[in-house]
Amino acid sequence: RYCMILRKCVSCTVDSHKEIAYQRLTPFNEFQEGISTATTMDIPNLFMNQWRKPNNDMHEDFELYSSVSDALADKNAWERFDYNTNSNKYGFPRNSGPTNSVYNQWNSYKTGGGHANHHGFYIE
């Protein structure tokens, strides 16, 4: 299997977003700093500031889970995904949620407003 990225968030106000496992299903594209394109990805920027769809399509390139154990068992994958437009600066996971949109649980290192102010990313 491909890498797993875990975000732990003590300041998130919704339980499903206190721990989110991002399980990659395809290889990451070549790194290029800036906004991800059809052939490149800026993985730090993708998670930190601009959660976007190019090379990052839910159910095709990755799955999200509310726990590592769910990710390892491939059960309870999230159903609702949301991405930024070019100008938005909302990071992971935007308003994605297990079954419906969940608002303001995203992190951003460039813009305020989300509840994920105290979080950490862990990469396997």
Protein Blocks (a to p, Z undefined) as FASTA:
>chain_A
ZZddddddfkbcbfklmpccdddfbdcddddedjddfkbccfklmmmmmccfehpaghkl
pccdfbfklmmnopaiafbdcdddfkbccdcehjacfkbccehiaccfkbghiaklbccd
ddZZ
